[in-house]
Amino acid sequence: MKCGDNMEKVNFFLIFLGGLLFGALAAWKGFLIAVPLLAVIALGIFILYDYEKATYILALFVFINFIMRKFAGSTLLGSVWDELLLLGCLVLWGYKVVVNRKEQKYKWTPLDVPLFLFIGLGITHVSLNSLDLHIGIEGLRAVVQYMFWYFLVIQLLHTREGAKKLFIGLVLVGTALGTHGVYQYVTGAEMLGNWVDSTETIRTRAYSIVYSPNVLGSVMTLFAPMALSLFFVEKDLIKKIFYLGSTFIMSLCLLVTFSRGAWLGFGVAIVFFFLMKDKRFIIPVFIGGLLIYLFVPSISNRILYMLSPAYWERSAEGGRLYRWLEGWEALKESNIWWGLGLGRYGGAVAMNNKLSPFYMDNYYMKTLAEMGFVGLGLLFFLLYQVFIWGYRTVRLIPDRHDCTLVQGALAGLLGVMIHNFGENIFEVPTMVTYFWIVAAFIMFMRNQYEGWEEKSRSPIVKPYEM
């Protein structure tokens, strides 16, 4: 990407400065210290020269998070690395604005106002309805911090080719996690918690490096439809087979997470994808689901148990149903419109501060308890805007290749929204980061095609219909 003389001068200065630092450090501490520094400097210059590539690092968020929590979890870096990464990308955006003045300084999208409204409500909530400012700020951070990735990805992406590479990178990450999850199930990895009811006979559940079968199931729900869309658009036979295999691996991994909420979300996502792409696939999808139900007892038994009176009785005693009802009662005792306050009920912040006896296991109920009907209403409005503008983008894009990618991305987002009814998926940094990265991909593609009819010199082609 050519960014003009300003960028060339800045990059030359950075290379010169990096060389000086490398030489000085090598002379002082030796090459074992200097070589890693040189690698970091080279990566930094590489990203500064083409800032779009910073978004590819975000595709690796789950692996960076795993490494940081495992090897630096007890240090300050282990707890603030994601904030530092966010700050670094913000600085990179500022760098782009300064050195590349020909490019639009801020790229507006239809989701900006709904996001600003929800974030603004969160700030107002902390200001007016926080019994403990520290807890309120922590609760606000947990809810809105990762939404900022949406804005930064939009600003840093520059070309459709770069956006597609980010898309492929996310699918490759999902494939790696899915492969690891299947391996865990096959080898009988030990479960890290009480993840099955005492009446069930499931020997293990896949959880990969996210350490939660429900979160892993949500990752598969988001990325598997995207892999499927790549299968449909890819012309090269080898790549086509790879993306089909990727879809199969992630779908299989989803099954062995035994996450019923993720199954439901994925089912809705796949049906919605084929409603957009080709309705003829709907019947084979239902037949495939029926065959899995009939011939995989561990799957059918888990579904049947959820529908049994015994499950609902146990759920009402101490499970999800009990938690939802307790959250509703707690809300009624405070202010049903304004809630108990951010960070005070049903989420990680509340649990860490001993303010809640449990996780709510329903992100929307957690939001209702903490932010009341006003907060839940704005959250639903925001997610509706994500869905409806994604749908409009599908209708807008004339290119079948790009349109199909957006269909896969939108289907994955819908699946995650559904899964949030049964889990606190947006409480997990990895998941909410990936959700907003994929949303940014869709809106970036929309921006690329907005006004295409006026710009095109060729005869008008009708946008691709669903």
N, C-alpha and C positions, 0 to 999 in steps of 0.2 A: 504494500500500500504506500503510495507516494503522498507524503504529508507536507511537501514543500521544503523550501530552504531552511526555515526555522527548525524543523524537526531534524534535518540533516546536521545542522550545526550543533544542536543539543546532543544528538547521538554521538557525534565525533568527540564532543567534550566528555561525555560519559565514558566512552571507550578509553580516552586518554587518562581520565581520572581513575578508572578501574585498573588500568595497567600500572599506574603509580602505586595504588593501594596494594596490588598483588605483589609487586616487587618489594615494597617496604615490608609487608607481612612475611614474605618468604625469607627475607634477610633477617627478620627479627625472630620469628617463631618456626620457620622451616616450611617445607613444601607440604607436609601433612595437614597443616592448617591452611596454607595459602591455596591449595588446589580446590578444596570445597568452596572457599570464598570466590575463587575465579568462576566456578560453576554457577554460583548464585548471581554474580555480576553479569555473566553471559546470559543467564535466563532473564534477568531484569532488562538488559539492553534489547534482547530479542522481543520481549513483551512491549517495551517502550516504542520500538520501531513499528510493531504491528499490534496495537493495544487490543485488537479483537481477540487475540489468542489468550488474553487473560481469562476470557470466559471458559476456555477449555479446561483451565485449572479448576473451575467451579464444578465441572463434571466429575472431578475426582474428590468431591467434598467428603463422601462417605469414607474413603480411604485415608484422607488427611485427618479426619475426625478420629478414626480408629487409631492411627499412629500417635496422635497427640494425646488421646485419653490413656493409651496404654503405656507410653514411654515418658509423657510429661504431665500426666494427670494430676500429680501431687504438687506441681509447680504452678506459678502464676501464668506461665505460657500456656499450660494445659487448659486453663479456664478462660483465657481471653484471646486465644489464637484466632477464633472466628471473627471477633470484633476487629482484630488487627487486619485480617484479610479484607473485611468490609471497608475499613479505613484506607487500606492500600488501594483498593479498586476505586474508592472515591477520589483519592489523590491522582490516580491514573486518569480518571475522567477529567479532572481539572487540568492535567498535563495536556490531554487531547484538545481541550478547549483553547489553551494558550498557543500550542504549536501548530494546530490545524484549523486555522480560522475560517477556511472555506467551507468546512462542514458545519451543518446545523448544530448550534450550541446545545440545545435541548430538544429531544425528540418527544413530542407529546403523543399520548395514546388515549383511547377511550377509557382505560382503566385508571388513569391518573386521579381523576376527581373522586371516584368511589374509594380508592385507597387513601387519599388525603383525608376524606371524611371519616373513615374508620380510624386512621391513626390519630386524627384530631380529637375524635371522641375519646380514645384511650388516654391522651394527654389530659383532656378535660376531666376525665374520670379520676385520674390520679390526683389532680389538683383539688377537686371538690369532694371526692368520696374515698379518701385514703386515711384510715385510722393510723397507719404507720407508713410514713413516706418511703422508707427504705423498701418495705415489702411491696408497696404500690409501684415503685420504679422497677423492681425486679419482675413484678407481674406484667408491667407494660413492655419491658424488654422481651420477655418470653413470647408475648403475643405479636408485637409489631416489628421487632428487629429484623427478622428474616424476610419480611415483606420488602425491605429496601433492596434486596437482590434483584427484584423485578426492575426497579428503576435503573440500576447500574448495568444490568445485562442489556437492556434496551439501548442505553447510551453507548456502550462499548462495542456492541455488534455493528458491523459496518457494511457487510455484503451478504447476499443470500447464500453464497458459497460458505462463508464463515458460519452462518446460522445452521446450515445443514451439517457442517462438521461437528458443531456442538451437539446437534440432534443425534448424530451417529455415536459421538462419544458417550452420551447418556445411555444409549442402547447397549454399548459395549460394557459399560459399568454394570448395568442390570444383568447382562449375560454372565459376567464374572461372578456376581453375587448369587445368581440363580444356580450356576454350576457348583459353587461352594455349598449352597444350601442342600442341593440334591446329594452331594457327597456326604454331608453330615447325616442325612437321613439313611443313606445306604450303609454307612459305617456305624450307625447307632450312637451318634453323639449324645452325651449326657445332657438332659434338660437342666437348665439353670434355675428353674423355679417350679412352682406348683401350677403347671400350665394345662393340666387336664383334670377333669372331675374324677373322683375316686371310683365312680361306676364305669368309667371308660377304660378301654384296653390299649390305647395308643402308646406305643413303646417310646417314641421320641417325636419332636417337632423341629423342623429346620429353623435356624435363627441367624446363621452366618455371622458376620462381624458386627451386625447391628444389635445382637444379643436379645432380640425379641422376635418371635415368630409372627406376631401381628404387624410389626413394623416391616419385616421382610416381605410379608404378604402384600403390604401396601406398596412397597417398592416395585414388586412384580406387577401389581395392578396398574401402576403408572407407566412402566416401561414396556411391558409385553405388547400392548396395542401399537406402540411406536415401532417396535421391531416388526410387527405384522405389516405395518404400512410400508416399511422399507422393503419387505418381501414383494409387495405388490408393485412398487415403482422401479425396482432394480432390474436392469436389462442383462447384466452379466450373470451367467448361469451359476458360477461358483458363489458369487455374492448372494444370489437369490437363495441358493441352498443354505448358505450360512445364516441368513436372516430368518429363514423358516425354522432352522435348527435352534436359533436364538429364541424365537417365539415358543417353540416346544419346551426348551429347557426352563424358561421362566414360568411357563404355565405349569410344568411338572413341579417346579419348586414351590409355586403357589399352592398346589394341592398338598404338598408334604409340610407346609407350615400349619395346616389344619386350622387356619384362621377363617372362621365362618363369615366374619364381616368383610374380609378381603375377598372371599369367594363371591359374596353378593355384589360387592363393588366391581369386581372383574366381570361378572356375568352381565351386569348392566352396561359396562364399558364396551364389551365385545359386541353385544346386540346393537348398541348405539353406533359403533363403528360401521357395522355392516348395513345398518339402516342408511347411513350416509354413503357408503362406498358401493355396495351392491346388495340389494335386498334378497337376491337369490341364495345368499349364503346363510340366511336366518334359519331355515329349516335344518340344514346340516349341523349348524351350531347347536340347536336344541336336541337333535339326535345324538350328537357327541356327548352333550351333558347328561342325557338320559342313560347312555351306555356306561358312562363313568359311575353314575349313581347305582346302576344295576349290578355292575361287575367289580366294583371296588368297595368291599364291605366297610373298610375303615372310613371311607368318605360318607357312604349312606348311613352308617350307624351314627356318625357325628351329627348329621343333619336330622335324622329321626329323633335323636336324643333331645335336640334343641326344640323339637315340636312336641315333646312329651310333657305331661303334667308334672312329672318328677323334676324336670329341668326348671320349669317356671316356679315350682314350689321352692327349690333350692335358691333360685335367683331372687325370689322375694325375701328369703331368709338372710342372705348376705351377699348376693351376687349383683349383677347389673341393675335389675329391677329395683332392688332394695336401695342401691346407691342413687338411682335417679329420683326415687320418691323422697329419700332423705335430702337430696339437693333441693327439690321443690319445696319441702317443708322449711328448710333453712332460708330459702329465698322469700317465702311468705312472711317470715318473721322479721325481715329487713324491709326492703323496698323493691317491689316486683318490677318497677320500671328502671331502677338504677342499679340494683344488685348489691351484693355484699362488699364489693371492691375488688379490683384486680389483685391477683396473687393470694386470695383469701379462701378459695374453696375449689377442691376437685382437681387441682393441677400440681405440677412439680414444685412450684414455689410454695404453695400452701402446705404440701407434704413436708418439704424441707424445713419449714418454719413451724411445723406441728399445729397448723391451723385447720387441717382437714383430716378426717380419719381414713380417707381412701382417695384413690383416683376415681374420677367420675365415669371413665370408660365410655364417654360420649362427649365429643368436643363441643357440640352445640349445647348440651345441658350444662357443661362446665362454663361456657360463655354466658348462658342464661343466669346461672347462679352468681357469677362474678360481676356481670355488666347489665343484668336485667333485660327486660324486653327491648329497651332501646338499643343496647349493644348487640343482642342477638339479631334484631331486625336489620341493623346496619351490616352485620356480618353476612346475613342471608342476601342482602342487597348487593354486597360486594361479590359474593360467589355467583349470584345470578348474572351480574355484569360480566364476569369471567366467562361464564357459559354462553350467554347470548351473543357477546362480541366474538367469541370463538366460532360460534355457529355462523354468524354473519361473515366472518373471514372465510369460512369454507365456501359460502355462496359467492364471495367476491373474487377469489383467485381463479383465473382462467386456465392456468397451467395445471394439468392433471397430476403431474409429479408432485409439485409443491402443495397442491390441494390435498392430496392423499396423506402427506406428512402431517399437515395441520389436522386432518381428521383423526389420525392416530394419537396425536398429542392431546386433542380435545377429549377424546374418549378416555384416555388415561386420567386426565384431570377430573372428569366426571366420576370415574371409579373411586378416586381418592375422596371426593366429596361425599359419596355414598358411604364409604368406609368410616368416615368420621362420625356417623351415627352410632357406631358400635365401639369406637376407640378414640383416645385422645391423640390422633395422628398428627395434628398440627402442633402438639406439644413437643414433638421430636424435631430437633434442628435439621437433621439430614432430610427428613421428609418434607418439611415446610419449605426448606431451601429449594429442593428439587421441584416442588409444586410451582413456586413462583418463577423459577428458571424456565420451566416448560410454558407457563403462561406468557412470559416475556418473549419466548420464541414465536408463539402464535401472533402476538401483537406486532412484533418486528416484521413478520411476514406480511401482515396486513398493511403496515406502513409502506412496504416495498411495492405493493400492488395498488394502493389507493391512487386514483386518478390515472390508472393505466390506459383507460379508453382514450382519454384526451392526449396522452403522451404518445400513444402508438400511431405510427404512420400507416400501418397495415389496416385492412378492413376490420371493422369491429367484429369481435368474436364474443358470443354470449358467455358470461361467466359459467363455470362448471356447475351444473345443477346437481342437487342431491338425488 
